[in-house]
Amino acid sequence: MTDLSIVIVSWNVRDLLADCLESIAAISGPLALDVIVVDSASSDGSADLVRERFPWVKLFAETENIGFTRGNNRALEVAQGRHVLLLNPDTVVHGDALKVLVSYLDAHAEVGIVGPQVLNADGSTQSTRRRFPTKITAIFESTWLQGIAPRRVLDRFYVTDQPDDGTFEVDWVQGCALAARRAVYEQIGGLDVGYVMFSEELDWCKRAKSAGWRVVYVGSARITHYGGKSTDQVQANKHIYFQQSKIRYFRKFHGRGFALALWLFLLFSYSSQIMIEALKALLGSKRDLRQARMRTYAQVIRALAGAYRNG
């Protein structure tokens, strides 16, 4: 029986996807793996690359961009492993990382989800372990207020009180590399497709913990993540998807009232940023950059205008 089904959803990151699959192919030992790649209508030849260089990969070559959550669910439906690993295409797996994650799940029946230590390209540790967001962190995290947030608030959210190499329980781990036992998927279902991108793993971990499963960070397993290469191609989308997903999460788990207040705050926040950038442009500071930012923030505002209604 397959020990681990690796699910990769890819969009226009051909070379990084190749590196990711090469790192998986190099894994040795008794671990039985299968790999499923969902290519969301990439225009860079990603699907052809998989067919030609990695024929052992099960490929779904979509004719349109179906998004991260739908892509993962498409693969989860056919995954055969005792456990599944959601893995970003811009990652490289190191050594026995996957064996460590599978072994931990096998040894701890009450644990439903595990996440590895995720490294940046320079070898430093990415912040991928979290406690559940609160109404306070919703206002500070990834907004212009983050720089003035009380240190203790964000330190608790980012679990900075624990060592990077340690193993400990958390509330959720980011989805660039997230392993779950099949029983979790069978019990709570797949990712919520209401999230196009961002917060879908938070929602999944929230539902898993509500169903009685533990979520654990395993620092001895290491994976490098180059980070955001698909969303970086369309900068406005990164803001839009992140904030829309934040609103959806808080509406789902904290009620419509707070979600409405958060929506209004985000509209005010991005409107304020446009005014600040406009003032800087008038003063002659990097006008091309200021104008580009104003266009991005205007796109975000237009997208957020319907986010609460459609969330």
Secondary structure, 3 states (H helix, E strand, C coil): CCCEEEEEEECCCHHHHHHHHHHHHCCCCCCCEEEEEEECCCCCCHHHHHHHHCCCCEEEECCCCCCHHHHHHHHHCCCCCCEEEEECCCEEECCCHHHHHHHHHHHCCCEEEEEEEEECCCCCECCCEECCCCHHHHHHCCCCCHHHCCHHHHHHHCCCCCCCCCEEEECEECCCEEEEEHHHHHHHCCCCCCCCCCCHHHHHHHHHHHCCCEEEEEEEEEEEECCCCCHHHCHHHHHHHHHHHHHHHHHHHHCHHHHHHHHHHHHHHHHHHHHHHHHHHHCCCCHHHHHHHHHHHHHHHHHHCCHHHHC
